Amino acid sequence: MRVLVTGGAGFIGSALVRHIVENTEYQVLNFDKLTYAGTLTSLSSVAASPRYRFKQGDVCDERAVRAAIEDFRPDVITHLAAESHVDRSIDGPGAFIQTNIVGTYTMLTAALEYWRRLDGERRSSFRFHHISTDEVFGSLGETGYFTEATAYDPRSPYSASKAGSDHLVSAWGHTFGLPVLITNCSNNYGPYHFPEKLIPLMIVKALSGEPLPVYGSGTNIRDWLFVEDHVRALQCVFEKGVPGQTYNVGGNSERRNIDVVNTVCDILDRLQPRADSRSYRDQIVYVADRPGHDQRYAIDASKIASELGWEPIETFESGIEKTVVWYLGNRAWWEEILERSEAAERRGLGG
């Protein structure tokens, strides 16, 4: 099988590329623009594999997309390339509209043209797999879960742009017959996570002795999914999923943001204590909340479990331990990112 991964130098994309190269015999093409969050060092463990290749390109560039598809001749396109940071979408929505909506349209147009020229088994087995987020469903109350039938209710420029891309993919399936798959996942975490997101940001700020900023009262709830569990789900879906179907992917790990930060602090207290013997919890500060901050997300992943046989391996406790250990052992990876970018800077104040 030949798998084209857009955004393969990003967090989830690089995890998927590593997983495929290390656990299958598939050929992989990583098509990535290498924006601020694209990091080829995340792929150093597989870069020398003869089954891996990299092509720098923008999903909004129709000519580059078509050339990559025609050259590689994929059996599966897994579309992960996206602007994904909610705070950045508040400061600059335009990039999210361009990449997430126009880029998805460009990918669909090229994929449809390519698929229509395939013959026989290659045509019937081809899949366009679009990877999305649970944020398209809006905010939950104290109870209930997002299911595949939940109505869309995006609240941020980011989630609105992803909702738009989901609808485009669904429309290309219904209108043109393109064999599409959509997955909506909960919050990912794990190794190689760009240090602007909550968990890696808390780790690197804690180790630097800086304040640990928690939005609002810290009571917003997310369902956390270890990235290596997620990419196993993605492989499961593009191998066994039914075209036209959507599958929710969650980690069964709801946690308040403040509890996530406290857990990170407690693990660091144990593995790398502060020189003054105080807890890293003492560095926690509460800051102005993000505009339109959704209160709770929680995924019902029973469909992918019952129909495709996937379920998460990691608990939040085991996954967060592995994550903190990885960041402690890979300072060079994230310190280089912090040196060349402003990943740890506060964004999304809405004013």
C-alpha positions, 0 to 999 in steps of 0.5 A: 500500500502507498500512503500519502500523508499531508502534514506529515511533519506535524505532531500527529502526521509525524506520529502516523508516518513513524508508525507506518514505517516502523509497523507496516511494509507500506510506502509513505510520502510525507507532503508538508509545507514546513510551516512553523509547526512542521519539524523534520527532526520529528522523523529522524528515526525513519528518514533513512528508510527506503519506504519513506520519502518527503516532498515539501509543498503546500496543500493550497498549491494545486500544481504541487498537489497534483504533481505529488499525487501523480508521481507517488500514485497513492492508494490512500491519502490521509489529510492531516495538513492544517492550522490547528492552534485555537489561540492563533486562529483568534489572532489570525483567522485568515490562515485557517480559512486558507489552509483548512478550507481552501487546502482541503478543497484543493486536495479533494479536487486533485484526489477526485481527478486522480481516482477517476483515472484509476482502474479496477481494484486500485479504484475500488480500494482507494481512500481519501481519509480526512482527519478532523477534531471534536471541536467541530461539535461545540461545547458539552454540558456536565454530561453527555458525549459527542457521537458521530450523529452530534450536530456541528456547532463550532465556536472558534475560527479554528473549529469553524474552519475544520467544520467547513473542511469536514463538510467539503469532504462529505460533499465530495463523497456524496456528490462525486462518489469519492471514497472518503473517510472522516475521523474526529478526534479528541485532544492529542498529547505525547512525544514531539508535540509542538510546545505551544499546546497545553501539556508540552507548554507546561513541561517546558515552562516548568523546567525553565522556572517560568509561571505555568499559565492556566486559563480562567479557573482551570475547570475546562474539561478535555478528553485526552488521547495519546498520539500513538493510540490515535495513529493506530486508529487512523491506520485501522480506519483507512484499512477497514473503514467504510467509505462515507462513514465518520468515526470518532476517536477518543481516549476515554480520559476526561480531565480538567485542565488544572488537573492535567497541569497538576499531574505534570507538576507531580511527575516532574516533582518526582523525576526532576525535583526543583533545586529548592525542593518546592513543588512545580505546582507553586509556579501555577498562575491563573490568567485571563481566559480565552475568548469563547473557551469551550467548557467540555469535550468528551468523545463516545468512541464506541462505533470505532470500537465495535465496528473496527475493533480499535480502542486506546491502549494508554490510560491518561496516567500511563500516557502522561508519564511517557510524555513527561519522560520523553520531554526530559530525555529530548531537550535538544528537540524542543529547545531548538524549536523554542530558539527559532520560534515564539512557541511559548508566547501567549496568544488568542486574547481576542483584542 
